[in-house]
Amino acid sequence: MSVPKNDQRGPVTPTDDHCLQPVCEPAQRILHVLPTLARAAGGVAEAVVQLVNHMRPLGCVSEVVCLDAPAASAVTHIDGIVHRLGRGLGFYGLCPKLVRWIRAHAHRFDAVIVHGIWQFHSVAAWLGVLGSATPLYVFPHGMLDPWFQRTYPRKHLKKRVYWALAEAFVFRRAKAVLFTCAGECELARRPFLANSGSLLTVTGFGIGGVPQQWVASSDVFLRAFPALRGKRVVLFLGRLHEKKGCDLLLKAFAEATVLDCDIRLVMAGPGAEAERASLERLAHDLDIADRIVWTGMLEGAIKWGALQAAEVFVLPSHQENFGIAVVEALASGTPVIISEQVNIWREIVRAGAGRICADTEAGVTEALMDWVGDTTAQRRQAMRAAARACFEQSFRIEDAAARLSALLATASSHDGGVGQARHDTVMSEAGPC
């Protein structure tokens, strides 16, 4: 049921005490817009699934519209209706049908949230809500990070042009820009949002914890990879991509093997064939090929089993907006070694749940060798407890969903303030931007 336009409920901000209480009453209807819900696409799709599922108990009824093929496998793990309109043209995903669909249905929703930018779906959402009172929100999911500007300067120039011609209008219409953590928000100001006038809001993010049926599933993983039983497992879980610093990890692991012959590296995740082949050649050149297990993408019990069986999780990314796999490791009670380019590193430091390193060969090597050679069994056990505590304190999706629900409640009356630019920052329990 949509909230009437003349509803006079007062605003609720994420700084209110209400933000951890169910605030969507009567039920709010939320539309999430993104290119794909395919799990292999990475963190944005998983973020939408988590938010949809954990906002439902708060009274928020969600629908998703995406550009997956209509015949794509149903997403059975999402608690909302999914509308698949079919693939758009090219990498950009041009799909006029998406504009028409949003324009026809925008009146049914109390808020439209765009997940991710730089593709047609964000512009489609803006065009779709033009002329309506439905507020628009943008969740960049790390896509405004200046790392892309430094690493791909030519692409950045193209984005500058595209920003001026299209994406800037999306942000001007947005009632707020949403961020997963304070680190992401601060970085996003630099390349594009410094003078945008947008309301920047940290709502936080997280997961629901280890699924109950997979709480003790390490043996599932070890049965699948019996050569790892009794070994000290160092785990990488994510896309095999240059951005993730996989080459740095292989080089650091090669150095660490001289300290303990029982350590093994698990490289778990999907990736382009060329990228994996390049990493396998590097492992061969480093003479560590026999100490590495390449598992491909892991899901379900075997994924959670890998996280639980690991002694330490390592992610030496050059850029990482949030790092869902990092949070999954923490929820599993597994300490982490992450680079300072993973935006949630501050929370890890405060909790003593792992080690932070520079995203360089020297930085990753020092951190991993320190872990392998200097940590005692007692110290590692203490850090496992700290990892779990870090998750409970900072990364529960229930808290993030409640903060987002509270924020959306401020726009539920569909008043005349929709889309007006305000240069401000909303604080949440995740901290100020």
C-alpha positions as CSV (number, residue, x, y, z in Angstrom):
1,M,0.0,0.0,0.0
2,S,1.4,3.3,-1.0
3,V,1.5,6.2,1.5
4,P,-0.9,9.0,0.6
5,K,0.7,12.2,-0.6
6,N,-0.9,14.2,2.1
7,D,0.6,12.1,4.9
8,Q,2.0,14.4,7.4
9,R,4.3,12.1,9.4
10,G,7.4,13.9,10.7
11,P,10.8,13.2,9.4
12,V,12.9,10.5,10.9
13,T,16.7,10.7,10.4
14,P,19.3,7.9,10.9
15,T,20.5,9.8,13.9
16,D,17.2,9.3,15.7
17,D,16.7,6.6,18.3
18,H,14.0,5.2,16.0
19,C,16.7,4.1,13.5
20,L,17.0,0.6,15.1
21,Q,13.2,0.1,15.3
22,P,10.7,-0.9,12.6
23,V,9.8,2.4,11.0
24,C,8.0,1.4,7.8
25,E,4.4,1.6,9.0
26,P,2.1,1.3,7.2
27,A,4.1,-0.8,4.7
28,Q,6.4,1.1,2.4
29,R,7.0,-0.1,-1.1
30,I,10.6,0.2,-2.3
31,L,11.9,-0.3,-5.8
32,H,15.5,-1.4,-6.3
33,V,17.0,-0.8,-9.7
34,L,20.2,-2.5,-10.8
35,P,21.7,-4.1,-14.0
36,T,21.7,-7.7,-12.8
37,L,20.9,-9.9,-9.8
38,A,23.3,-12.7,-10.9
39,R,25.5,-13.7,-8.0
40,A,28.6,-13.9,-10.2
41,A,28.3,-10.2,-10.8
42,G,29.6,-9.5,-7.4
43,G,28.8,-7.4,-4.4
44,V,26.1,-5.1,-5.7
45,A,23.7,-7.9,-6.4
46,E,24.3,-9.5,-3.0
47,A,23.8,-6.1,-1.4
48,V,20.4,-5.8,-2.9
49,V,19.4,-9.3,-1.8
50,Q,20.6,-8.6,1.8
51,L,18.7,-5.3,2.0
52,V,15.5,-6.6,0.5
53,N,15.4,-9.6,2.9
54,H,16.3,-7.7,6.0
55,M,14.0,-4.7,5.4
56,R,11.0,-6.9,5.0
57,P,10.7,-7.6,8.8
58,L,10.6,-3.8,9.2
59,G,7.5,-3.5,7.1
60,C,9.2,-2.5,3.8
61,V,7.9,-4.4,0.8
62,S,10.5,-4.4,-2.0
63,E,10.5,-5.1,-5.7
64,V,13.5,-5.3,-8.0
65,V,13.7,-4.4,-11.6
66,C,16.9,-5.5,-13.5
67,L,18.1,-6.3,-17.0
68,D,18.5,-10.0,-16.6
69,A,17.0,-12.2,-19.2
70,P,13.4,-13.2,-18.5
71,A,14.4,-16.8,-18.6
72,A,17.2,-16.4,-16.1
73,S,17.2,-18.7,-13.1
74,A,14.9,-17.4,-10.3
75,V,16.6,-15.8,-7.3
76,T,15.0,-18.0,-4.7
77,H,16.8,-16.3,-1.8
78,I,15.2,-12.9,-2.2
79,D,12.1,-11.9,-0.4
80,G,10.5,-9.7,-3.1
81,I,9.2,-9.6,-6.6
82,V,11.8,-9.5,-9.4
83,H,11.1,-8.0,-12.8
84,R,13.5,-9.1,-15.5
85,L,13.2,-6.9,-18.5
86,G,15.9,-8.6,-20.7
87,R,19.4,-7.6,-21.5
88,G,20.2,-4.1,-22.7
89,L,22.4,-3.2,-25.6
90,G,26.2,-3.6,-25.1
91,F,28.1,-3.1,-21.9
92,Y,26.2,0.1,-21.2
93,G,23.0,-1.8,-21.1
94,L,20.9,0.6,-23.1
95,C,17.2,-0.4,-22.5
96,P,14.5,2.2,-23.2
97,K,12.0,-0.4,-22.0
98,L,13.4,0.1,-18.5
99,V,12.6,3.8,-18.6
100,R,9.0,3.0,-19.7
101,W,8.6,0.4,-17.0
102,I,9.8,2.7,-14.2
103,R,7.7,5.6,-15.5
104,A,4.6,3.3,-15.6
105,H,5.2,2.0,-12.1
106,A,6.9,4.8,-10.1
107,H,3.6,5.9,-8.6
108,R,3.3,2.5,-6.8
109,F,6.5,3.1,-4.8
110,D,7.5,5.3,-1.8
111,A,11.1,5.3,-2.9
112,V,13.3,4.2,-5.8
113,I,16.9,3.2,-5.0
114,V,19.5,2.9,-7.8
115,H,22.3,0.5,-7.1
116,G,25.5,1.3,-8.9
117,I,26.2,3.9,-11.6
118,W,28.0,4.4,-14.9
119,Q,25.5,2.2,-16.8
120,F,22.1,3.0,-18.3
121,H,20.0,1.7,-15.4
122,S,20.8,4.8,-13.3
123,V,19.9,7.2,-16.0
124,A,16.8,5.1,-16.7
125,A,15.7,5.5,-13.0
126,W,16.2,9.3,-13.2
127,L,14.2,9.5,-16.4
128,G,11.6,7.2,-15.0
129,V,10.8,9.3,-11.9
130,L,10.9,12.7,-13.7
131,G,7.6,14.4,-13.1
132,S,6.6,12.1,-10.3
133,A,6.7,12.7,-6.5
134,T,8.6,9.5,-5.8
135,P,12.0,10.2,-4.3
136,L,15.1,8.8,-5.8
137,Y,18.1,7.5,-3.9
138,V,21.5,6.5,-5.3
139,F,23.7,3.8,-3.8
140,P,27.1,4.0,-5.7
141,H,28.6,0.9,-4.0
142,G,32.1,2.2,-4.3
143,M,31.9,3.4,-7.9
144,L,32.9,6.9,-7.1
145,D,36.2,5.9,-5.6
146,P,39.2,8.0,-6.8
147,W,41.2,4.8,-7.3
148,F,39.6,4.4,-10.7
149,Q,40.6,7.9,-11.6
150,R,44.3,7.2,-10.8
151,T,44.4,3.7,-12.3
152,Y,42.4,4.3,-15.5
153,P,42.9,7.9,-16.4
154,R,41.5,7.6,-19.9
155,K,38.3,5.9,-18.7
156,H,38.1,8.6,-16.0
157,L,38.1,11.3,-18.7
158,K,35.2,9.5,-20.4
159,K,33.4,9.3,-17.1
160,R,33.9,13.1,-16.6
161,V,32.1,13.7,-19.9
162,Y,29.4,11.2,-19.1
163,W,29.0,12.7,-15.6
164,A,28.3,16.1,-17.1
165,L,26.0,14.8,-19.8
166,A,24.0,12.3,-17.8
167,E,25.0,11.0,-14.4
168,A,25.1,14.4,-12.7
169,F,21.4,14.8,-13.4
170,V,20.7,11.5,-11.6
171,F,22.5,12.8,-8.5
172,R,20.8,16.2,-8.6
173,R,17.4,14.5,-8.6
174,A,18.4,12.2,-5.8
175,K,17.0,12.9,-2.4
176,A,20.2,11.3,-0.9
177,V,23.3,9.4,-1.9
178,L,23.8,6.3,0.3
179,F,27.1,4.8,1.4
180,T,28.1,1.6,3.1
181,C,30.7,3.2,5.4
182,A,32.3,6.5,6.3
183,G,35.5,5.6,4.3
184,E,33.5,5.2,1.1
185,C,31.6,8.4,1.6
186,E,34.8,10.4,2.3
187,L,36.5,9.1,-0.8
188,A,33.5,9.7,-3.0
189,R,33.6,13.5,-2.3
190,R,36.9,13.8,-4.2
191,P,36.3,13.1,-7.8
192,F,32.7,14.0,-8.3
193,L,30.7,15.0,-5.2
194,A,32.9,17.8,-3.8
195,N,30.5,20.5,-5.0
196,S,27.5,18.5,-6.0
197,G,25.1,19.7,-3.2
198,S,24.0,16.1,-2.7
199,L,22.8,14.9,0.7
200,L,25.5,12.3,1.6
201,T,24.3,9.6,4.0
202,V,26.1,6.7,5.6
203,T,23.6,3.9,6.2
204,G,26.1,1.1,6.7
205,F,26.0,-2.4,5.4
206,G,26.6,-6.0,6.5
207,I,25.3,-9.5,6.4
208,G,22.9,-11.6,8.5
209,G,25.7,-13.8,9.9
210,V,26.5,-17.4,9.1
211,P,23.3,-19.2,8.0
212,Q,22.2,-21.5,10.8
213,Q,22.4,-24.6,8.7
214,W,26.1,-23.9,7.8
215,V,27.3,-22.8,11.2
216,A,29.6,-25.8,11.5
217,S,30.5,-26.7,7.9
218,S,34.3,-26.6,7.8
219,D,34.3,-30.4,7.3
220,V,32.2,-30.0,4.2
221,F,35.0,-27.9,2.7
222,L,37.8,-30.2,3.9
223,R,36.0,-33.3,2.5
224,A,35.9,-31.5,-0.9
225,F,39.6,-30.6,-0.6
226,P,41.2,-33.3,1.6
227,A,44.7,-32.2,0.9
228,L,44.0,-29.2,3.2
229,R,43.1,-31.2,6.2
230,G,45.6,-30.5,9.0
231,K,47.2,-27.6,7.2
232,R,47.2,-23.9,8.0
233,V,44.9,-22.5,5.5
234,V,45.3,-18.9,4.1
235,L,42.1,-18.0,2.2
236,F,41.4,-15.6,-0.6
237,L,37.8,-15.5,-1.5
238,G,36.7,-13.1,-4.3
239,R,37.0,-12.3,-8.0
240,L,40.4,-13.1,-9.5
241,H,41.1,-9.6,-10.7
242,E,44.0,-7.2,-10.8
243,K,42.1,-4.9,-8.5
244,K,42.1,-7.5,-5.7
245,G,45.9,-7.7,-5.5
246,C,46.0,-11.4,-6.2
247,D,49.5,-11.1,-7.6
248,L,50.7,-9.5,-4.4
249,L,49.2,-12.3,-2.3
250,L,51.0,-15.0,-4.4
251,K,54.3,-13.2,-4.0
252,A,53.8,-12.7,-0.2
253,F,52.8,-16.3,0.2
254,A,55.9,-17.5,-1.6
255,E,58.0,-15.6,1.0
256,A,55.9,-17.0,3.9
257,T,56.3,-20.6,2.9
258,V,59.9,-20.6,4.2
259,L,58.5,-20.1,7.7
260,D,56.1,-23.0,7.8
261,C,55.9,-25.9,5.3
262,D,52.3,-26.6,6.4
263,I,50.7,-23.4,5.2
264,R,48.5,-23.6,2.1
265,L,46.8,-20.9,0.0
266,V,43.3,-21.3,-1.2
267,M,42.3,-19.1,-4.1
268,A,38.5,-19.2,-4.2
269,G,36.5,-17.2,-6.7
270,P,35.5,-16.7,-10.3
271,G,37.6,-14.8,-12.8
272,A,38.4,-14.5,-16.5
273,E,40.3,-17.4,-17.9
274,A,43.2,-15.2,-18.9
275,E,43.5,-13.7,-15.4
276,R,43.5,-17.1,-13.7
277,A,46.0,-18.5,-16.3
278,S,48.3,-15.5,-15.6
279,L,48.1,-16.1,-11.8
280,E,48.8,-19.8,-12.2
281,R,51.9,-19.0,-14.3
282,L,53.1,-16.7,-11.6
283,A,52.5,-19.4,-9.0
284,H,54.6,-21.8,-11.1
285,D,57.4,-19.2,-11.5
286,L,57.4,-18.7,-7.7
287,D,57.6,-22.5,-7.2
288,I,54.5,-22.5,-5.0
289,A,52.1,-24.2,-7.4
290,D,51.9,-27.3,-5.3
291,R,50.8,-25.3,-2.2
292,I,47.9,-23.5,-3.8
293,V,44.4,-24.8,-4.3
294,W,42.2,-23.1,-7.0
295,T,38.6,-23.9,-6.2
296,G,36.6,-21.6,-8.5
297,M,33.5,-19.9,-7.2
298,L,32.3,-21.3,-3.9
299,E,28.7,-21.1,-2.7
300,G,26.6,-22.3,0.2
301,A,27.9,-24.8,2.7
302,I,31.3,-25.2,1.0
303,K,31.9,-21.5,0.9
304,W,31.1,-21.0,4.6
305,G,33.1,-24.1,5.3
306,A,36.1,-22.5,3.6
307,L,35.7,-19.4,5.7
308,Q,35.5,-21.4,8.9
309,A,38.4,-23.8,8.0
310,A,40.7,-20.9,7.2
311,E,43.3,-19.7,9.8
312,V,43.3,-16.2,8.2
313,F,41.5,-14.5,5.4
314,V,43.5,-12.2,3.1
315,L,42.3,-9.5,0.8
316,P,45.1,-7.1,-0.4
317,S,42.9,-5.0,-2.7
318,H,43.9,-1.9,-4.4
319,Q,40.3,-0.7,-4.0
320,E,37.5,-2.2,-2.1
321,N,34.3,-0.3,-1.3
322,F,33.1,-2.6,1.5
323,G,34.3,-6.2,1.2
324,I,31.4,-8.5,1.8
325,A,33.8,-11.5,1.9
326,V,35.8,-9.7,4.6
327,V,32.6,-9.4,6.7
328,E,31.7,-13.0,6.0
329,A,35.1,-14.0,7.4
330,L,34.5,-11.9,10.5
331,A,31.1,-13.5,11.0
332,S,32.8,-16.9,10.8
333,G,35.2,-15.9,13.5
334,T,38.2,-15.8,11.1
335,P,40.8,-13.0,11.5
336,V,41.6,-11.0,8.4
337,I,44.6,-9.4,6.7
338,I,43.4,-6.6,4.5
339,S,44.9,-3.6,2.7
340,E,44.3,-0.1,3.8
341,Q,42.4,0.4,0.6
342,V,39.5,-1.8,1.9
343,N,37.2,0.9,3.3
344,I,36.3,-0.9,6.5
345,W,39.9,-1.2,7.7
346,R,39.3,1.2,10.6
347,E,36.6,-1.0,12.1
348,I,39.1,-4.0,11.9
349,V,41.8,-2.0,13.7
350,R,39.5,-0.9,16.5
351,A,38.3,-4.4,17.1
352,G,41.8,-6.0,16.9
353,A,40.3,-8.5,14.4
354,G,43.2,-8.6,12.0
355,R,46.1,-6.8,10.4
356,I,46.2,-3.9,8.0
357,C,48.8,-3.5,5.3
358,A,49.8,-1.3,2.4
359,D,48.6,-2.6,-1.0
360,T,52.2,-3.3,-2.0
361,E,54.3,-6.4,-2.3
362,A,56.3,-5.4,0.7
363,G,53.3,-4.5,2.8
364,V,51.4,-7.7,2.1
365,T,54.5,-9.8,2.6
366,E,55.3,-8.3,5.9
367,A,51.8,-8.8,7.2
368,L,51.5,-12.4,6.1
369,M,55.0,-13.4,7.3
370,D,54.2,-11.7,10.6
371,W,51.0,-13.8,10.9
372,V,52.6,-17.1,9.9
373,G,55.8,-16.7,11.9
374,D,55.0,-14.7,14.9
375,T,51.4,-15.4,16.0
376,T,50.9,-18.1,18.7
377,A,48.0,-20.4,18.8
378,Q,46.7,-18.6,21.8
379,R,46.9,-15.2,20.0
380,R,45.2,-16.6,16.9
381,Q,42.3,-17.9,19.1
382,A,41.9,-14.5,20.8
383,M,41.8,-12.9,17.4
384,R,39.1,-15.3,16.3
385,A,37.0,-14.1,19.2
386,A,37.8,-10.5,18.2
387,A,36.7,-11.1,14.6
388,R,33.3,-12.4,15.7
389,A,32.9,-9.4,18.1
390,C,33.8,-7.0,15.3
391,F,31.1,-8.4,13.1
392,E,28.5,-8.2,15.8
393,Q,29.3,-4.7,16.7
394,S,29.8,-3.1,13.2
395,F,28.5,-5.3,10.4
396,R,25.1,-6.7,11.1
397,I,22.7,-6.1,8.2
398,E,19.8,-5.8,10.5
399,D,21.2,-2.5,11.8
400,A,22.0,-1.2,8.4
401,A,18.5,-2.1,7.1
402,A,16.9,-0.3,10.0
403,R,18.9,2.8,9.3
404,L,18.0,2.8,5.7
405,S,14.3,2.2,6.6
406,A,14.4,5.2,8.9
407,L,15.9,7.4,6.2
408,L,13.3,6.3,3.6
409,A,10.6,7.2,6.1
410,T,11.6,10.8,5.9
411,A,10.4,10.9,2.3
412,S,7.3,8.8,2.7
413,S,5.0,11.8,2.6
414,H,6.1,12.7,-1.0
415,D,6.3,16.3,-0.1
416,G,7.5,19.1,-2.3
417,G,11.1,18.8,-1.2
418,V,11.8,15.8,-3.5
419,G,15.0,16.2,-5.5
420,Q,16.0,19.6,-4.0
421,A,19.8,19.8,-3.6
422,R,21.2,20.1,-0.1
423,H,24.8,20.1,0.7
424,D,24.8,18.2,4.0
425,T,25.7,14.9,5.5
426,V,23.6,12.7,7.6
427,M,25.3,10.8,10.4
428,S,24.4,7.3,11.4
429,E,25.6,4.8,13.9
430,A,28.2,3.9,11.2
431,G,29.7,7.4,11.8
432,P,29.8,10.7,10.0
433,C,30.7,11.0,6.4
